[in-house]
């Protein structure tokens, strides 16, 4: 498509940081969703220290974004589905607002991928995808991309340098991102990583279908479990943005989070999981879990975490592509006293990774064993 172009980067954060560096100047104002990936939040704080004003708002309601618009506002940044609490951004209305005010609408599509959602539908200007996650999909390469969708009139943007104003004004923004940002900062995608990402992307549709299906089944089950206080997943009808998710996305994604009841220690729960890896990555073929407040969001501090709805007991799951039969036979798998997993018929599914019933077993195991209190997390790994 002639009015679109993509720049590839070494990481997703490299893509976001390079784009903001290339397009913004001291004195500019950015509106960002409050519900952000931890590193993105840290990046915006760094830009604030260098003269770029950032206002964080609840982007599930366009009214909050509109109220934050100033004369010097240049850009609005949001995630489609927030990581880890799964809030769904008011994408269509924010897109219309940005078009009305001449603002760049920068959308992080990592959680939904191009398979589940096309941001051009909501008039996004630029789209970031962390290629490390679902698009690569196998935890074997880092990468990121920024795509120009052709919806923004760059002639309205006064931060474009004269050197990058070519004949086609629709490409002024991506040209400046490439030449002023990528070239100056050097966050280029390497050839080996590009190869792995290319190969992985071939199965994106197949992997997303399986992972999303698995996530919905697990979310529905855990939402009725007496040791789970709350399940956050847009595919559940009780999710505040369930209707919006159904309207916008092909499926509700493969990220879900749970809050455990007060008498279960999240570390004990995760430690009782044998085949669900404790990892801060997401979008892998394998199911992963992480204690959110004590790891990727720890440096934000309790006040900022509270504003994002992140409790100390919150556990985030990135659900993988394990055998669906595991979801229909949860009683097949048990957690033994030494925390190892075993299941009844090793011959019927020798390569399956049990995690659905494993979560159930881990809940029971954690509460049955009277672990001592761990105290406040110190940040040590």
N, C-alpha and C positions, 0 to 999 in steps of 0.2 A: 504494500500500500504506500503510495508515493508520499503521503503527508505524515508518515511515521518513521521513527528511527530509534535505535537502542544503543546505549553504551554499556559495555561490560566492565566489571570491576573485580578486584581480588576478593572482596567480601561484601555482604549487604551493608554493613556499617560504612565501609569505604564508599559505597554508592550514595548513601544518604549524606554523609559528611562532605563528600566532594561536590555534590549538587548544591548544598547550602552554601559552601565556600564560594562556588562559582557565581551564584546568583544574588547573594545578599551582600550588603555593605553596612558598616557601622551607622547606627541611627535607624535602620529598618526595624520593622515589627513583624513578628510571626505569631500566628495563633496555632496552638497544638492541642490535640486531644490530651486530656489528663491520663488516659489509660494507654500507657505506652510500654513497649519493650524497655527493660531497664537500661540498656546501653544507649538507646535513643534518648531517653530522659537525661542521662548523663551528658550526652552530646549537646543537647539544647542548653543545659546549664553551662557548658563550656563556651558556647557561642554567646550566652548572656554576659559572660565575663569579658567578652571582647566587643561589647558595644551593640549587640543585636538584642533587642527587647523580645522576650518570649512570654506569652500569656497562655497558661494551661486552662482548659475548660472541659466541661462534660460534653463531649461531642455526640452523645446519644440524642441530643436535642439541638436543632439548628438555632434555636433562640439564644442559646449560650454563646454560640459562635458569633452570631450577629451582634450581640451586645458587646463583644470584645473588639470589633472592627474599629480601627483608628485611621487617621489620615495617612500615617506612614506604614500601614499594614501592606505587606507584599505577598504573603503566602499563608496558606492553611495546610497543616499536616495532620493526617489521621491514619489509623490502621482500620482495615475493614472489620475484622474481629479482633478485639483486644486480647493480648497475651498478658496475664493468664486468666483474667476473670471473665473473658468472652463477651464483654459488652459489644454490641453491634452499632457502629456509627450511623448517624442519620445521613447517609451518603448522598441520596438523591437531592435532599433539600439543601445540603451544604454545597453541592455542586452547582445548584441554581443560584445560591447566594454568591458564590465566587464569581460566577459568570456576570451577575448583576454589578458587582463591585470591581471587576477587572482584576481579581486576585488569582494567583497560581494555586491550583488545587492539587496537592501532592499526596498521593494515596499509596500506603504500604499494603500490598496485596499478598504478602507472604503467607498469611494464615489461610487464605482462600484459593490462591493460585489462579492462573488464567483458565484453568479447567472449571473451577466452580464459579468464577465471577470475572466479568469483563468490565473494568472501571470506566471504559469509554461510555458505558451506558449511563453513568451519572456525571458525565461531562468533566471527568478528571483531566488535568493538564499533563501531569507526569505521574508515572507509576514506578515504584520501587518493588523489586522482588529479591528476596534473599535466595539465591540459587543454591546455597548450602542446604536449605531445608527440603521442601517437597519436590522441587523441580529436579535437583540432583538426586535426592531421595535415598541415598545409600550411605550417608555419613562418611564419604571418602573424598570429599573435595569442598573447598570454600569458594564462594563466588557471589556476586551481586549484579543487578542490572537496573538501569533507569531507562524507561521508554517514554518517548514523546508521542502523545496521542493525537496531536493536531487540533485540539479543541481550544487552545489558548492563542489569543492574538498578541504575539510578542512585540508588536509595534506599540502596544500600550505600556510596555515594561521599560522603565527608564534606566535600568541597570545593565543593559546590553552595551558592550563596548563597540565602538565603530568598526573595529577590525573584524568583528564576527557578524556584521550585518550584511549577509549575502543577498542574492537576488530573491530567494524564497524565504520570506519572513517567518514562515511556519517552522523553520529549522534554526532560527537564531538561538533559541534557548539551548537546544541539545548541542549545538556547535560550541557555544560558550562552555557548557558542561564538559565537553570533550577537550577543548583546547586550553581553556583557562583552569579548569578543575582537574581533570584526569591527567593531563600533561604535567601540570605544576606539582601535583601531589603524588603522582606516580603509582596509584593504587590499581595497577593493571592486572587483568586476569591472566594467569599463566597458562601455557598450552596443555600441560597435563591435566590441570583442573578443568579446563574447558572441555577436554575429551571426556572425562568422567561425567561432567554435567550433561553433555550432549547425549551420551549413552543412557544415562539415567532418565532424561526427559522423555525418552521414547515410551516409557511405561507409566507416565504421569497419570493418565486417565484410569488405567487399571488399578494402580496403587491407591488413588484417591477414592475410587468407588469402594474398595475393600475396607480401607481405613475408616472412612466415614460411616459405613455400615456397622463396623465393629464398635465404633465410638458410641453410636446411638444406642446399641443394645446394652452396652456397659453402663451408659448414663441412665437409661431407663431402669436398669436393675438397681444400681446404687442409690437412686433417688428414693427407693422404698426401704433401704436398709437402715436398721435402727442404730447402727454405729456411725452413720454418716449424717452430719447435721445439714449439709447443703451440697447440691451438685450444680455446677455452673456449666451449662452447655446449651447453645442456642437451638438445638434440635428438640429440646424438651418444651412442652407446651407452656409450662409455668415460667419459662425464661422471659424476662421483661421485653426483649426484642425478638421473640419467637416469630411473630408475624412478619416483621421486617426481614428477618433472615430467610424465611420461606419465599418472600417476594423477590429478594435480590439474588440469592445464591442457589446453585443447583443442589447443594447439600450444606449442612451446617458445620462442616469441617471435622478435623480429627484431633482437636485440642479440647480437653475438658479438665476442670478442676473440682476438687472436693474439699469441704471442711469437715474434719473429723469431730466426733463428740469430744467434750472437754477432757474425759478421762483416758483418752488414747494419745500417746506421744507420737507425733508425726515421724520422728526418727525411728522409733521402734517399728512403726507400721512399714516404713520403706525398707528398713533392714530385714524385715521378715519376707520381703519379696525376693525370690531367688532368681527368677528369669525375666523380671521386669527391671531393666537396667536403671540405676540412679544416674541420670545424665541431664545436663542442661541443654543438650541439643533437642531438636524436634524435627518431625518430618521424616524420620528414619523408617525403615521397614520393620524395625523392632519397636516394641512398646517401651516407653521411657517414663520415669517419674522423678520429681524433684521437690524438696521442701522449699517453697518459694521465698518466704520471708527470711529464711536463714541462709540463702544462697544468692541468687541473682538480684534480689531486691534488698539485700541486707544494708548496703551502704546508703540507701535512701533515708533510713531512720524510721522510727515508728510513726511519727506524725504524717510523713509523706505516704507511707504504706497505708495508713488508715484512710487517707483521702482517696486512695485508689481501691479501697475495699479489700485489702490484702491482710488476712488474719494470720496469726502465728501458726495455726493448724492447717493452712491451705497447702494442698498437694496438687501439683499440676501433672497431668498425664498427656503425653503425646502417644496416641494409640497407633499401633502398627497394622500389619497385614496378616496377622496370624490366622490360622485355620478357623473358619466360621463355626465349625462343629463344636469348638470349645465353648462357644456361647450358648449352645443349646443343651449342653450336658455339663453344667457347672459342678454337679456332684462327683464327677469323675476324678477331680483333682483335690488333693488334700495337702495341708502343711504338716509335716512330721515334727516331733518334739525338737529335733536338731535344726529346724527351719529349712531342711531340704525338701524339695518337692518330689512326689512320686505320683504316678497315675496307673489306673487299673490295667490298661492294655497297651503295652509298648509296641505291639505289633501293628495295631490298627492305624496309629498316627505317629510314627516314629520321629517325624521331623516337625511336629507341631510344637508351638511354644505356648504352654498354658499360662494365661494371665487373667482371664475372666474369673475363674474360680479361685485362682491364686490370690486375687485381691480380697475375696471373701474370706479365704483361709487366713490371710494376713491380719485382717481385722479381728478375727476371733483369737488368733495367736497373740496379738499385741495386748488385748484386753485381759487374756487369761494369765499372762505372765506379769507379775507385779514388779515392773522395772522401777528403779529409783528415779526421782525427779532429776532432770538433766540441768536445770538452772538456765540462766540466760545464755544465749549463743554468743560466743566471743568473736566470731569471724574466722576462727581457725579451722582449717580443713584437716 
